[in-house]
């Protein structure tokens, strides 16, 4: 038996608030500072991959978004849009 049913309701409400705070504020902020992944892109990737692949898409949304960002940055921006820079060469062997 429950000691006080209102305590269980209070814990549920607090859990929902903390979960939303973490999902909509903390995670996008950390992704922006650590990976230079824009907060809007983080939320959009979570929504898009969840709609496309379900719960597994939600779990894989951020790693896939980072992979897509790196591929776009390296292939499209550096190789296609910026042809005037010198290609990067590996360091010479001694």
N, C-alpha and C positions, 0 to 999 in steps of 0.2 A: 504494500500500500504506500501511496505517496504521503509524505508528511504535509506538503502544501502544494496543490496543483499549480498555483500561480508561479512557484519557483521554476517548475519545468517549462512553463510558457515563457518566463523571463529568460531562461537559458536559451531556448529556441530563438527568440527574437534577437538576443545578443549574438548568437552564432550567425544568423542571417546578416546582421549588420556588419560584423567583422569579415565575413566571407565576401560581401559586396565591396567593402572598403579595400580589401586585399586585391580583388579581381580588377576593380576599376581605377584604383589609384596607385597602389604600391607596385604591382607587377609591371604596368607600363612605365612607371618612373624608373624602376631598376633596369628594365630592358633598354631604355633610352640612355642611361648613364653607362651601362656596362657594354652594350653591343651597338650603340648608336642606332638603335631601332626606334623609329618614331612611335609615340604612344598610340596615335590613331591607327598606325599600321599594325601594331600589336593587337588592338581590339578587333580590327577588321579581319586579321588573319584568324583569330580565334573564332569569330562568327562564321567566316567563310568555310574554314575547314570543318567546323562542327556541322554546318548544314550539308556539306558534301560527304563527310565520312562518319558522322555521328560522334560518339564519345571518344573513339580512337583518334579522330581528327582533332578534337580538343586537346588531347594529350600531346599530339605531334605538331600542333599549330605553330608554336614558337620556334622549334628547331627547323621546321620547313620554311618558315618565313625568313629566318636568318640565312638559310641556304639559298633561297631565291634572291635575297638581297646581295649576297656575295657574288653569285653568278651574274646578276645584272651589273654590278659594279665592275667586276673584272672583265667580263666578256663584252658587254654592250658599251659601257662608258669608256673604259680604257682602251679596248682594242678597236672598236668600230668608230666611236665618236671622236676620239683623240688620236688621229694617225700621225701627228707631228712629233710626238715624244719618241725618244729612242727606246727600242725594245730592251727589256731587262735581260742582262746576261748573267749567267752564273759566275761566281768568283773563280778566278784562274787557279789551277792547281799548282802548288809549289814544286 
